[in-house]
Amino acid sequence: MFARVLTYAGAEHIDEGIRFVRDDAVPILRQQHGYRGVAVSADRSGGVLGVVSRWESEADREASDGALAKTREDGRRLIGGTLTVELFEEVVWEVAEPPVAGSSVIRLRRTSMDPAKIDENLEFFRAVAVPEMRATPGFQAVRNMINRQDGTGMVGTVWADRAAMEAGEAAGAARRQRAAAERGVSFGEESSREIAFIERP
């Protein structure tokens, strides 16, 4: 799968933005070949609204860009703030329990690694990190996205609620320390958000 990630920073009208994605953007997304779903997350205190759409292939994602460019700009004017568009390969999407809009929460972390080590690190992530996450109470899903050209990426872990997310933080911190020390993975900015909307075609 492939992903397009929109981040509205300094968002002034988050609820209006959520409705815009649901009522205006989703009908256009559904018309695009290879569309496989969209999720909206929000950090209200930080003024951040995130939208990630999933695509069957890189070609499908690229072909949709023309149809969605105006919609993204309409959204930016409505939501306010600045818009960043990023493209990733979705290399892991593991679901233990389907996330629920309105109650599930997500913690997103920026990652960076040597592009030459991506596949090796992904094998470790699938074999070791994912089973450990699955064993943590309240864990619902994890998405790992990467840019194979420069090694930058994002990992999002989804939890049933904030209490579960915070309870799992100690184990998560230990995994990140191990990944940094043993595999050269760097971890950057993080963001904790509510899951505001999910579309699963």
RAGI-V372324 format. One line per field, one symbol per residue. ss: DSSP state (H for helix, E for strand, L for the rest). phi: phi as a letter, one per 40 degrees, with the letter a starting at -180 (. if undefined). psi: psi as a letter, one per 40 degrees, with the letter a starting at -180 (. if undefined). Layout:
ss: ???
phi: ???
psi: ???
This chain:
ss: LEEEEEEEELLLLHHHHHHHHHHHHHHHHHLLLLEEEEEEEEELLLLEEEEEEEELLHHHHHHLHHHHHHHHHHHHHHHLLEEEEEEEEEEEEEELLLLLLLLLEEEEEEEELLHHHHHHHHHHHHHHHHHHHHLLLLEEEEEEEELLLLLEEEEEEEELLHHHHHHLHHHHHHHHHHHHHHHLLEEEEEEEEEEEEEELL
phi: .bbbbbbccgcbbccccccccccbcddcdccccgcbhabbbabcccgbbbbbbbbcaccccccccccbdccccccccccggbbbbbbbcccaabbcadcbcgbcbbbbbcbaacdcbdccccccdccbccdccdccdgcbaabbbabccbgcaabbbbbcacccccccccccccccccccccbgcbbbdbabacccabbbc
psi: iiihhhhhifhdgdddddddddddddddddehheheiiihihgddefhhihhiiididdddddedddedddddddddddiaihhhihihhdhghhdhhihhediiihhhiihihdeedddddddddddddddddehhehdihhhiihedeeiahhhhhididdddddeddddddddddddddefhihbiihhiihdhhhh.
